[in-house]
Amino acid sequence: MLMAEPELSPSKTLDSINGHDSTVEPNPTSSQDTQINPLNNDVGPSGKRKIDDGDGDGNDGDSSVHPLWKTSLCSFFRHQDGSCSHGSACRYAHGEEELRRRPDNTWDPTSERVKKKLKSEESEKRDVSEEVMMTEAVVDGDDDDGCGSSNELSKCLVHLPRKWCSENLRSFLNQEGIPFKFAKKKKGMMLGFITFEDEEQMKSSSKELEGKSIGNKRLSVANVVPRSFGKKSNSNVASGLKLEKENAGLDGSSLDGETNDDSGVDGYVSKTRSVRDAVTPLAHMLYADQLEQKKNSLMQILKRLTRNARKACPTGVPLPEWILKSREIGGLPCKLEGIVASPIEKGYRNKCEFSVGYSLEGKVTVGFMLGNFREGVTAVEEAVDCPNVSMIACKYAAIFQEFLQHSDLPVWNRFKNTGFWRQLTVREGRSNGNVVDSGTFGGIAEVMLIVQVCTASFDDAQVATEFKRLTQAFVDGATSHCPTLPLSALVVQDHQGISNVAPADAPLRSLPLSQTVGDLEMDENKNVMDVRIHDYINNLRFSISPTAFFQVNTLAAEKLYSLAGDWACLGPDTLLFDICCGTGTIGLTLAHRVGMVIGIEMNASAVSDAHRNAEINGIKNVRFICSKAEDVMGSLLKEYLNVTREEFDDPNVSGSSNDIPEDNACPETENGEMPSSAEVGNKVQMGSTSENENTSMQHFKNVVAIVDPPRAGLHPSVIKALRTHPRLRRLVYISCNPESLVANAIELCTPSPIKHEKGNKDNRGWRNMSSAGLARHRAKSMPISEAFQPIKAMAVDLFPHTPHCELIMLLER
């Protein structure tokens, strides 16, 4: 006879993610345990219950079983290689076959069926929201192959493999028996373009291609809608493409208001996002609601750290204390102490990069793209009603756009990779004082304009003439505005690559600014290194070169750096490593609180700026190394923890510290507060040695690293150096991409195995791994060392009205 388990109280619920509920105590000694089989009404040949996908209330007709019986997967069973000490008394399912539906008719969110369903729903949402907004000349009569000689007989295929080129598309069409006249496909895009012989051939082929599967994608057929330009003949003829929805059965209303109804050309109705939705998708929300949404999103991301670190723990090694305590704080690896709001919500960006292209109406436009190029979106719209863009940046974008209407040189065509005008970058520098509304332009005192062009295949004389006209247009536009717009420098960047992201060594040319534009026939590199604007962080003046990295929200960056310094527990006996230091902003703002700062940066221009910034602020206790962090981190940790005076005073070392005295410690003021950088900038904790030894620097008692890596995160070699050096006890990680922080933290915080295990070098599936999965794989080959543990985390909102924010986490051991 089957015995029903006692009823659970309402307060005792099951945790479907983190394991067993501590309130449910199994009774393995009970005589009833071995007899319990509440699922015996539907048992397959394997002895396990068959999956029932029909509707039900979760009980499957068995009223003797509690509604929550086996509605969640047993995480203990999964993590312990198929063993569970609870035996048959376990209230959790040991595999998908035993999993039951919940009382609300839903499934455990960690189950495979739910994951597949969510993946399918996300794919459908992408299909709904993906609209082809290709405004480039991809089907005009100028093509060498003649593709698109008749727009009425042309179609666009959406969701093709990105790695395909025209030859792959033609081979696919031939294999499928699809007749066509011309076909072309650009590598890196999801789109292909086909021209047919006649209308009948086009209709039959379109019907055959619609919905055809390639890999895990289904093809969609889009119309090629010709758009006419009110521009002279030297401009490329643009084409707008509108994705057909009727065959796919897609309903635009499922976009939940993220699109606006705009009338297209030739009677087509285009449901496209506005530039405000594309650039600042959270702008429709109150700022307090934005912060709450970002905080909740970060909590979900941080929970992945706990789950993946648990999975990565070696066999036989106890789980670290921070994982065991994670259930007390909702599965988080450490407490998320909140999110710091930006001091300024509107017009906060001090750097805006405007693309040059065509709007959906075919007008030459300087603004922002409405989507990704690989998805067939090249339409550019003016930056109107974008709350993160300053008024000055919008004014200069409008001046440049007006100039392009009368330029004899074409704008960049992203499909053909031809053209001249590519991008406008507006960089702004604020005056000192941290007053948001000081002055007419919110404290903005300096402006640098960087125009990106591609001079290949264009006549030098024509280019020089256009540059003269461009300079005059910006000067006239700035001076004619009331009040006059600040304008400090105009730089031209020559870039011939496919993407607008230019390499660090792309040629720069400074154009002189004056009321009467003079002769521009000068050395392109003359004085270009001296073209800079300035900004202030924590009352320090920073020099910014054209391509240097600088936080786009200066006032919020002050809060971020101050928080990092507070968490690092700095003092006069601290050796601070500023990894990925850029122009030295973090290290320099904290230099007055430590004994020595070592900055590491691979961008030579940024390192040059860092040296200059240290000089103009009179800070002596810093050294900047131009190299990859993974190449020098290990040696630097050894060098600065045991270095002779002769080595330290070597003038050939970059950022030599010859001016640092030997006998001055970094003092505190009488009231216990840290002195200013001017007072202690040239003082470093030194010590003396015995007479029989070489004079050497005292070992710093406190070694701290602050890392602020790019979006991809830290290189594995840097993680290895940080993890394996025993003197480094505290690490502050600042991340603009929480996903990469989670991946790096897995390697830093996963306990070492009892015996060193080499990773599976034969694993060829790493390309398909998630960043967290790849981190778990690398953690297996991490040298045996003491792991860090997450102590606390906090977010700082540097990017209001967007989903992004900075996340800072303190790691200790």
Secondary structure, 3 states (H helix, E strand, C coil): CCCCCCCCCCCCCCCCCCCCCCCCCCCCCCCCHHHCCCCCCCECCCCCECCCCCCCCCCCCCCCCCCCCCCCECHHHHHCCCCCCCHHHCCCECCHHHCCCCCCCCCCCCCHHHHHHHHHHHHHHHHHHCCCECCCCCCCCCCCCCCCCCHHHEEEEECCCCCCCHHHHHHHHHHCCCCCCEEEECCCCCEEEEECCCHHHHHHHHHHHCCCEECCEECEEEEEEECCCCCCCCCCCCEEEEECCCCCCCCHHHHCCCCEEEECCCCCEEEECCHHHHHCCCCCCCHHHHHHHHHHHHHHHHHHHHHHHHHHCCCCCCCCHHHHHHHHHCCCCCEEEEEECCCCCCCCCCEEEEEEEECCCCCEEEEEECCCHHHCECCEECCCCCCCCCHHHHHHHHHHHHHHCCCCCCECECCCCECCEEEEEEEEEECCCCCCCCCCCCCEEEEEEEEEECCCCCCHHHHHHHHHHHHHHHHHHHHHCCCCCCCCEEEEEECCCCCCCCCCCCCEEEECCCCCCCCCCCCCCCCHHHCCEEEEECCEEEEECCCCCCCCCHHHHHHHHHHHHHHCCCCCCEEEEEECCCCCHHHHHHHHHCCEEEEEECCHHHHHHHHHHHHHCCCCCEEEEECCHHHHHHHHHHHCCCCEHHHHCCCCCCCCCCCCCCCCCCCCCCCCCCCCHHHHCCCCCCCCCCCCCCCECCCCCEEEEEECCCCCCCCHHHHHHHHHCCCEEEEEEEECCHHHHHHHHHHHHCCCCCCCCCCCCCCCCHHHCCHHHHHHHHHCCCCCCCCCEEEEEEEECCCCCCCCCEEEEEEEC
